[in-house]
């Protein structure tokens, strides 16, 4: 067996001490590296979970917004269709009513109706002289004797003008045509139509007024 010199023994002992210390340091570094890696992994998982939660929340909010918009759009479309249907229905009703207006002349009391139409127009114009135009059927009931009676009652001078080509009722002109009042049944219906729409629709729907 070869004996080691003291200086060799010292070198060998120093080498072993350095190696051991290096192994300890390496183990410590490895442990710290594992802890750091675990910390990074946990942080990454937490961050990923937070981001996933945020993404899900944004997606949920967007889905709610789209759902709300879709529902609002559907409700608006349904309301629009309902209003369009209502308007078409009302237009059809008023068109039918307008087409039946000339038939009122067949009523036994049409003379009273014609007299009332003429009086109303004259009262609106407040003129001392007026020209009366009426359709052929209305002219038949507004005889001269009837005109004379109205003229006396309202203190107005009346003359009968050319027959109306369109409309049922009377049109009155005064002050050389500067004053004009259309009191045909068709025009009266037009004036009343907007005010009557709601009531007519309620009747059509079977609602009580």
C-alpha positions as CSV (number, residue, x, y, z in Angstrom):
1,X,0.0,0.0,0.0
2,X,1.3,3.4,-1.1
3,X,1.4,5.9,1.7
4,X,0.2,9.4,0.9
5,X,2.2,12.4,1.9
6,X,0.7,14.9,4.3
7,X,0.3,17.5,1.6
8,X,-1.4,15.0,-0.6
9,X,-3.7,14.0,2.2
10,X,-4.6,17.7,2.8
11,X,-5.3,18.2,-0.9
12,X,-7.5,15.1,-0.9
13,X,-9.4,16.2,2.2
14,X,-9.9,19.6,0.7
15,X,-11.2,18.1,-2.5
16,X,-13.7,15.9,-0.7
17,X,-14.8,18.9,1.4
18,X,-15.3,21.0,-1.7
19,X,-17.1,18.2,-3.5
20,X,-19.4,17.7,-0.5
21,X,-20.1,21.4,-0.2
22,X,-20.8,21.5,-4.0
23,X,-23.2,18.6,-3.6
24,X,-25.0,20.4,-0.8
25,X,-25.2,23.5,-2.8
26,X,-26.4,21.6,-5.8
27,X,-29.1,19.9,-3.7
28,X,-30.2,23.2,-2.3
29,X,-30.2,24.8,-5.7
30,X,-32.3,21.9,-7.0
31,X,-34.7,22.2,-4.1
32,X,-35.0,25.9,-4.6
33,X,-35.4,25.4,-8.3
34,X,-38.2,22.9,-7.7
35,X,-39.9,25.3,-5.2
36,X,-39.6,28.1,-7.8
37,X,-41.0,25.9,-10.5
38,X,-43.9,24.9,-8.3
39,X,-44.5,28.6,-7.4
40,X,-44.5,29.5,-11.1
41,X,-46.8,26.6,-11.9
42,X,-49.3,27.7,-9.2
43,X,-49.1,31.3,-10.3
44,X,-49.6,30.3,-13.9
45,X,-52.6,28.1,-12.9
46,X,-54.1,30.9,-10.8
47,X,-53.6,33.4,-13.6
48,X,-55.0,31.0,-16.2
49,X,-58.0,30.4,-13.9
50,X,-58.5,34.1,-13.4
51,X,-58.3,34.7,-17.2
52,X,-60.6,31.8,-17.9
53,X,-63.1,33.2,-15.4
54,X,-62.8,36.7,-16.9
55,X,-63.3,35.3,-20.4
56,X,-66.4,33.3,-19.2
57,X,-67.8,36.4,-17.5
58,X,-67.3,38.5,-20.7
59,X,-68.8,35.7,-22.8
60,X,-71.8,35.5,-20.4
61,X,-72.3,39.3,-20.5
62,X,-72.1,39.2,-24.3
63,X,-74.6,36.4,-24.5
64,X,-77.0,38.3,-22.3
65,X,-76.6,41.4,-24.4
66,X,-77.2,39.5,-27.6
67,X,-80.2,37.7,-26.0
68,X,-81.6,41.0,-24.8
69,X,-81.1,42.6,-28.3
70,X,-82.7,39.6,-30.0
71,X,-85.7,39.7,-27.7
72,X,-86.1,43.5,-28.1
73,X,-85.8,43.1,-31.8
74,X,-88.4,40.3,-31.9
75,X,-90.7,42.4,-29.7
76,X,-90.3,45.4,-31.9
77,X,-90.9,43.4,-35.0
78,X,-94.0,41.8,-33.5
79,X,-95.3,45.3,-32.5
80,X,-94.6,46.6,-36.0
81,X,-96.4,43.7,-37.6
82,X,-99.3,44.2,-35.1
83,X,-99.5,48.0,-36.0
84,X,-99.3,47.2,-39.7
85,X,-102.1,44.7,-39.4
86,X,-104.2,47.2,-37.4
87,X,-103.7,49.9,-39.9
88,X,-104.6,47.7,-42.8
89,X,-107.7,46.5,-41.0
90,X,-108.7,50.1,-40.1
91,X,-108.1,51.3,-43.7
92,X,-110.3,48.5,-45.0
93,X,-113.1,49.4,-42.6
94,X,-113.0,53.1,-43.4
95,X,-112.8,52.3,-47.2
96,X,-115.9,50.1,-46.9
97,X,-117.7,52.9,-44.9
98,X,-116.7,55.5,-47.5
99,X,-118.1,53.3,-50.3
100,X,-121.4,53.0,-48.5
101,X,-121.9,56.7,-47.8
102,X,-124.0,57.3,-51.0
103,X,-126.5,54.8,-49.7
104,X,-127.4,57.1,-46.9
105,X,-129.5,59.1,-49.5
106,X,-131.9,56.2,-49.5
107,X,-132.8,56.7,-45.9
108,X,-136.2,58.3,-45.2
109,X,-134.7,61.0,-43.0
110,X,-132.0,62.1,-45.6
111,X,-133.7,65.4,-46.1
112,X,-132.9,66.2,-42.4
113,X,-129.4,65.0,-42.9
114,X,-128.9,67.3,-45.9
115,X,-130.4,70.3,-44.2
116,X,-128.1,69.7,-41.2
117,X,-125.1,69.5,-43.5
118,X,-126.0,72.8,-45.2
119,X,-126.7,74.6,-41.9
120,X,-123.4,73.5,-40.4
121,X,-121.4,74.7,-43.4
122,X,-123.2,78.1,-43.4
123,X,-122.7,78.6,-39.7
124,X,-118.9,77.8,-40.1
125,X,-118.6,80.4,-42.9
126,X,-120.7,83.1,-41.2
127,X,-121.5,84.8,-44.5
128,X,-124.5,86.8,-45.6
129,X,-124.3,85.4,-49.2
130,X,-123.4,81.9,-50.2
131,X,-123.5,79.5,-53.2
132,X,-124.5,75.9,-52.5
133,X,-123.3,73.0,-54.5
134,X,-124.7,69.5,-53.9
135,X,-124.7,66.1,-55.6
136,X,-127.7,65.2,-57.6
137,X,-129.3,63.1,-54.8
138,X,-128.9,65.9,-52.3
139,X,-130.2,68.5,-54.7
140,X,-133.5,66.5,-54.9
141,X,-134.2,67.0,-51.2
142,X,-132.8,70.5,-51.0
143,X,-135.8,72.0,-52.8
144,X,-136.2,75.7,-53.2
145,X,-138.7,75.8,-50.4
146,X,-136.1,74.1,-48.1
147,X,-133.4,76.6,-49.2
148,X,-135.8,79.5,-48.6
149,X,-136.5,78.3,-45.1
150,X,-132.8,77.9,-44.2
151,X,-132.1,81.3,-45.8
152,X,-134.7,82.9,-43.6
153,X,-133.6,81.1,-40.4
154,X,-129.9,81.9,-40.8
155,X,-130.4,85.3,-42.5
156,X,-128.3,84.4,-45.5
157,X,-128.9,84.7,-49.2
158,X,-128.5,81.4,-50.9
159,X,-128.0,80.4,-54.6
160,X,-127.8,76.9,-56.0
161,X,-124.6,76.3,-58.0
162,X,-123.5,73.5,-60.3
163,X,-124.0,69.9,-59.1
164,X,-121.1,68.2,-57.5
165,X,-119.3,65.6,-59.6
166,X,-117.8,63.8,-56.6
167,X,-119.0,63.4,-53.0
168,X,-122.3,63.1,-51.1
169,X,-123.6,66.2,-49.4
170,X,-122.9,69.9,-49.9
171,X,-120.0,72.3,-50.6
172,X,-120.6,76.0,-49.8
173,X,-118.7,78.9,-51.2
174,X,-118.9,82.6,-50.1
175,X,-117.2,85.9,-50.7
176,X,-116.7,85.1,-54.4
177,X,-115.0,81.8,-53.6
178,X,-112.6,83.1,-51.0
179,X,-114.4,81.2,-48.3
180,X,-115.0,77.5,-48.9
181,X,-116.5,74.7,-46.7
182,X,-116.7,71.1,-47.9
183,X,-119.3,69.3,-45.9
184,X,-119.7,66.2,-48.0
185,X,-120.1,63.0,-46.0
186,X,-116.7,61.7,-47.4
187,X,-114.9,64.8,-46.2
188,X,-116.6,64.6,-42.8
189,X,-115.4,61.0,-42.5
190,X,-111.9,62.1,-43.4
191,X,-112.0,64.8,-40.7
192,X,-113.3,62.3,-38.1
193,X,-111.1,59.3,-39.1
194,X,-108.1,60.0,-37.0
195,X,-110.2,60.7,-33.9
196,X,-112.3,57.5,-34.5
197,X,-109.5,55.1,-35.2
198,X,-109.0,54.0,-31.6
199,X,-112.7,53.5,-31.0
200,X,-113.3,51.7,-34.2
201,X,-110.4,49.3,-33.5
202,X,-111.7,48.6,-30.0
203,X,-115.1,47.7,-31.6
204,X,-113.4,45.4,-34.1
205,X,-111.5,43.7,-31.3
206,X,-114.7,43.2,-29.3
207,X,-113.6,45.6,-26.5
208,X,-116.0,47.7,-24.6
209,X,-115.7,51.5,-25.2
